[in-house]
Amino acid sequence: MLVEQQLDIARLELLDMGLRANPQLNYRSGSRSLDIIDEQSAHIFDILVEQESTMSFLPLPDAYQQKIADDEDEGAFFQTDDNTELPPLDLYLEQKKGASRFSDKYLQTGLIPAKL
């Protein structure tokens, strides 16, 4: 097979918009994946590629871990010990860490330490 024919076949595969053949279109979070929360890809690229540095994963903050341990109902709102609702995780991180959370060498996940 000629190189040109192989390239034409590869182009067709790249253009395939079917959900089964294209995992980029059919992404499902699960046990074999790790969702990164509240990060900016430009900062991640800078740290990993430009600075040639490594990054580590962070588990859920303690307040969220405690709520998950207390109440296994996934539909429940996150609350602290004094019964005030916890905001969505990205807003919580913004309040606690500010913009510095994007330039650190950690990637925030939504997992508890045991599952991370």
C-alpha positions in Angstrom: 0.0 0.0 0.0 1.3 3.4 -0.9 2.0 6.0 1.7 -0.6 8.3 0.1 -3.2 5.6 0.4 -2.4 5.1 4.1 -2.6 8.9 4.7 -6.0 9.0 3.0 -7.3 6.2 5.2 -5.9 7.9 8.3 -7.6 11.1 7.3 -10.9 9.3 7.1 -10.4 7.8 10.5 -9.7 11.2 12.0 -12.9 12.6 10.5 -15.0 9.8 11.8 -17.7 11.5 14.0 -19.3 8.2 15.1 -19.5 7.8 18.9 -18.2 4.3 19.0 -15.1 4.8 16.9 -14.1 8.2 18.4 -13.4 8.1 22.1 -12.9 11.8 22.2 -16.6 12.3 21.4 -17.8 9.4 23.6 -15.9 10.2 26.8 -17.3 8.8 30.0 -15.8 9.4 33.4 -15.2 6.1 35.2 -12.8 3.9 37.1 -10.2 4.1 34.4 -10.2 7.9 34.2 -9.4 10.9 36.4 -11.3 14.1 36.2 -9.3 17.3 36.8 -11.3 20.1 38.4 -10.8 23.8 38.3 -7.5 24.0 36.4 -6.3 26.1 33.4 -4.8 24.2 30.6 -2.3 27.0 29.7 -0.8 26.8 33.2 -0.6 23.1 33.1 1.1 23.2 29.7 3.6 25.8 31.0 4.5 23.7 34.0 4.7 20.3 32.2 6.2 21.4 28.9 7.9 24.7 29.2 9.3 24.2 32.7 9.7 20.5 32.2 8.4 20.0 35.8 6.2 17.3 37.3 2.7 17.7 38.9 0.9 15.8 41.6 -2.8 15.2 42.3 -4.8 16.7 45.2 -7.8 15.0 46.8 -11.0 16.7 47.7 -10.6 19.3 50.5 -11.2 18.0 54.0 -14.6 19.7 54.3 -15.9 17.9 51.3 -14.4 14.6 52.3 -16.1 14.8 55.7 -19.5 15.4 54.1 -19.0 12.4 51.8 -18.0 10.2 54.7 -21.1 11.4 56.7 -23.6 11.1 53.9 -23.2 8.7 51.0 -26.2 10.3 49.2 -24.6 11.8 46.0 -27.6 14.1 45.5 -27.2 15.9 48.9 -25.8 19.4 49.2 -22.4 19.7 50.8 -22.6 21.1 54.3 -20.1 21.9 57.0 -20.4 20.9 60.6 -22.3 24.1 61.4 -24.9 23.2 58.8 -23.9 25.9 56.3 -23.8 24.7 52.7 -20.5 24.3 51.0 -20.3 26.1 47.6 -19.5 24.2 44.4 -15.9 23.0 44.6 -14.5 25.5 42.0 -16.0 28.4 44.0 -14.7 27.0 47.3 -11.2 26.7 45.8 -11.3 30.2 44.5 -12.3 31.6 47.9 -9.7 29.6 49.8 -6.7 29.7 47.4 -7.4 32.5 44.9 -5.5 32.6 41.6 -2.4 31.0 43.1 -4.2 27.6 42.7 -3.5 27.7 38.9 0.3 28.2 39.2 1.0 25.5 41.9 2.3 22.1 40.9 -0.9 20.3 41.9 -3.9 19.2 39.9 -7.2 19.2 41.8 -9.4 16.1 41.6 -12.8 15.2 42.9 -11.6 12.1 44.6 -11.1 11.2 48.3 -7.5 10.1 49.1 -8.4 6.4 49.3 -9.7 6.4 45.7 -6.9 8.7 44.4 
